[in-house]
Structure formats: structure tokens, C-alpha cells
Amino acid sequence: MQKQHFRQQKLSQKDGFSITEVIITSTIIGILGSIAYPNYIAGIERAEYSEVKTTMLTIPPIISAYIDGTGKTPETWDDLSTITAVMTNNGPATGDLSSPITLPSSIYGLLIEGPAESVYTLTATRVVDRDKDETNEEEYQFAIKSCFNISNGASDLRSGNLSDIENTLNCG
């Protein structure tokens, strides 16, 4: 009987974790989190980039279909919506093509310019960069820019710092 009481007393003293075990476990979890979190954020950014790039690649055929169907160039997002809707966070895009739209589930805004000499230029910039009052060249200003020539079908797409890719497109 006394032996059994001694075992129960010894077991009750062993309940819980020591401070050393808690510190080691917390450190391991912290190290794993510091490795995994940047990869998680990079994956989200890659997914957003892919979505924006895909949207930018689908717009030139919509513009071409509109021109083929009506014989004139589109001036509004509503014109393009007669072919297929370009979606935003608030539903189908509306208004002038020159007014930027924010793409769904994205931090990118899209702007269409043109046609200038038969070339449309599409520029996608991060909304947080676009909304800044002052532009600081050293800050992160990742953009995607493409062009589409409606007379010969030539197109090009570049990504990087907006000032670096501004004049590198070739849609001659």
C-alpha cells in the first residue's frame, strides 16, 4: 500500500512541462515560422502576379473582338463588356478605359491607354504604389506593362520596376 502511494506521488510531481522544455519548443517553433512565413508571402505574391498577367493577356483578344464586331475602337470598359466582362473587386469594370481598375483579389490596378498609332498599352501597378502622392525611385514599384498593336497583332509584355520597363516594349 505504501509503495502504491509513493508511485502516485512521484507521478503527480511529473505533470506539466519544465521551463526549459517550453523555451526550447518555443524557439523551434519560432525558427520554423521565420523560415516558412517569407515563403508563404512570396507564394501569395507569385499568385497575384500570375493572375494579373493572365488578365493582361486576355484583354487584347477582347479588344480585337470588339473592333472586329463593331468596326470601331473601344472607349469604355462597358464597350469591352459587350464581348466579355473584365472583373474588378466591385463586379464588372465600368467607366473609361483610361480610368484604372483594381483587379479582383489583387493589389494591382490596371490602366489601358490608346490606341496611339494603333497600339494599346496596358499597365498594371500595385495599388499602394499608384496611390502614393510622391514617387520614390528607391521604393518597391513592381509593375507589369504590355502593349498590343491592333493593326499587325504584335504584342509584348514586361515586368519589373516601372521606370526600367517603361520604354522597353516593342509592338511595332
C-alpha positions as CSV (number, residue, x, y, z in Angstrom):
1,M,0.0,0.0,0.0
2,Q,2.8,2.4,0.9
3,K,4.5,1.6,-2.4
4,Q,1.5,2.5,-4.5
5,H,1.1,5.8,-2.6
6,F,4.8,6.6,-3.4
7,R,4.2,5.9,-7.1
8,Q,1.2,8.2,-7.2
9,Q,3.1,10.9,-5.5
10,K,6.0,10.6,-8.0
11,L,3.6,10.7,-11.0
12,S,1.9,13.8,-9.7
13,Q,5.2,15.7,-9.5
14,K,5.9,14.9,-13.2
15,D,2.8,16.6,-14.6
16,G,3.4,19.6,-16.9
17,F,6.5,20.9,-18.7
18,S,9.6,22.4,-17.3
19,I,10.6,26.0,-18.3
20,T,13.5,24.6,-20.3
21,E,11.2,22.4,-22.4
22,V,8.8,25.3,-23.0
23,I,11.7,27.6,-24.1
24,I,13.2,25.0,-26.4
25,T,9.8,24.3,-28.0
26,S,9.0,28.0,-28.5
27,T,12.5,28.5,-30.0
28,I,12.0,25.7,-32.5
29,I,8.5,26.9,-33.5
30,G,9.9,30.5,-33.9
31,I,12.7,29.3,-36.1
32,L,10.4,27.2,-38.3
33,G,7.9,30.2,-38.5
34,S,10.7,32.6,-39.6
35,I,11.6,30.2,-42.4
36,A,8.1,29.4,-43.6
37,Y,6.4,32.9,-43.4
38,P,8.6,34.6,-46.1
39,N,8.0,31.6,-48.4
40,Y,4.2,31.9,-47.8
41,I,4.2,35.6,-48.6
42,A,6.3,35.0,-51.8
43,G,3.8,32.4,-52.9
44,I,0.9,34.8,-52.5
45,E,2.8,37.5,-54.5
46,R,3.5,35.0,-57.3
47,A,-0.1,34.0,-57.4
48,E,-1.2,37.7,-57.6
49,Y,1.4,38.3,-60.3
50,S,0.1,35.3,-62.3
51,E,-3.5,36.5,-62.0
52,V,-2.6,40.0,-63.2
53,K,-0.5,38.7,-66.1
54,T,-3.3,36.3,-67.2
55,T,-5.8,39.2,-67.2
56,M,-3.5,41.4,-69.2
57,L,-3.0,38.6,-71.8
58,T,-6.8,38.2,-72.1
59,I,-7.6,41.9,-72.8
60,P,-6.0,42.2,-76.3
61,P,-8.2,39.5,-77.8
62,I,-11.3,41.2,-76.2
63,I,-10.3,44.5,-77.8
64,S,-9.7,42.8,-81.2
65,A,-13.1,41.0,-81.0
66,Y,-14.8,44.4,-80.2
67,I,-13.1,46.1,-83.2
68,D,-14.0,43.2,-85.5
69,G,-17.6,43.2,-84.3
70,T,-18.2,47.0,-84.3
71,G,-15.6,48.4,-86.7
72,K,-14.5,51.0,-84.0
73,T,-12.1,51.0,-81.1
74,P,-13.5,50.6,-77.6
75,E,-13.5,53.7,-75.4
76,T,-15.0,52.3,-72.1
77,W,-14.9,49.2,-70.1
78,D,-18.6,48.8,-70.9
79,D,-17.7,48.5,-74.5
80,L,-15.4,45.6,-73.7
81,S,-18.1,44.1,-71.5
82,T,-20.2,43.6,-74.6
83,I,-17.7,40.9,-75.6
84,T,-16.8,39.7,-72.1
85,A,-16.6,41.3,-68.7
86,V,-13.3,42.3,-67.1
87,M,-13.9,41.8,-63.4
88,T,-12.9,44.1,-60.5
89,N,-13.4,43.9,-56.8
90,N,-16.8,45.6,-57.3
91,G,-18.0,43.5,-60.3
92,P,-17.5,44.1,-64.0
93,A,-15.3,47.1,-64.9
94,T,-17.1,50.3,-65.9
95,G,-16.1,53.8,-67.0
96,D,-13.5,55.0,-69.3
97,L,-10.6,52.7,-70.3
98,S,-8.2,55.4,-69.1
99,S,-9.5,55.1,-65.6
100,P,-7.6,52.4,-63.6
101,I,-9.5,49.5,-62.2
102,T,-8.4,47.2,-59.3
103,L,-8.4,43.6,-60.3
104,P,-10.2,41.1,-58.0
105,S,-8.3,39.6,-55.1
106,S,-5.3,41.6,-56.0
107,I,-3.1,44.5,-55.0
108,Y,-2.8,45.5,-58.7
109,G,-4.6,48.2,-60.6
110,L,-4.9,48.1,-64.4
111,L,-4.8,51.0,-66.8
112,I,-5.3,50.9,-70.6
113,E,-4.0,53.7,-72.8
114,G,-4.5,54.0,-76.5
115,P,-4.8,53.4,-79.2
116,A,-1.8,55.6,-80.1
117,E,-0.6,54.8,-83.6
118,S,-2.7,51.6,-83.4
119,V,-1.0,50.5,-80.1
120,Y,-2.8,49.9,-76.8
121,T,-0.6,50.0,-73.7
122,L,-1.7,48.1,-70.6
123,T,0.0,49.0,-67.3
124,A,-0.6,47.1,-64.0
125,T,0.9,48.7,-60.9
126,R,0.5,47.9,-57.3
127,V,-2.4,50.0,-55.9
128,V,-0.3,51.1,-52.9
129,D,2.4,52.5,-55.3
130,R,-0.2,54.1,-57.6
131,D,-2.0,55.9,-54.7
132,K,1.2,57.5,-53.3
133,D,1.4,61.3,-53.7
134,E,5.2,61.2,-54.1
135,T,7.1,58.7,-56.1
136,N,10.3,57.4,-54.5
137,E,12.5,55.5,-57.0
138,E,14.1,53.5,-54.2
139,E,10.8,52.1,-53.0
140,Y,9.3,48.9,-54.3
141,Q,7.4,49.8,-57.5
142,F,6.9,46.5,-59.3
143,A,4.8,46.8,-62.4
144,I,3.7,44.7,-65.4
145,K,3.4,46.5,-68.7
146,S,2.2,45.2,-72.1
147,C,1.3,46.5,-75.5
148,F,-0.8,45.3,-78.3
149,N,-0.8,46.6,-81.9
150,I,-4.3,46.3,-83.4
151,S,-3.0,46.7,-87.0
152,N,-0.5,43.9,-87.1
153,G,-1.2,41.8,-83.9
154,A,2.2,42.4,-82.4
155,S,2.4,42.2,-78.6
156,D,4.9,42.4,-75.8
157,L,4.8,42.0,-72.0
158,R,7.5,43.1,-69.5
159,S,7.6,43.2,-65.7
160,G,9.9,44.8,-63.2
161,N,10.5,48.3,-61.9
162,L,8.2,50.7,-63.8
163,S,10.9,53.1,-64.7
164,D,13.1,50.3,-66.1
165,I,10.5,48.8,-68.3
166,E,8.7,52.0,-69.3
167,N,10.3,52.3,-72.8
168,T,11.3,48.7,-73.5
169,L,8.1,47.4,-75.0
170,N,8.2,46.5,-78.7
171,C,4.9,46.4,-80.5
172,G,6.0,47.9,-83.8
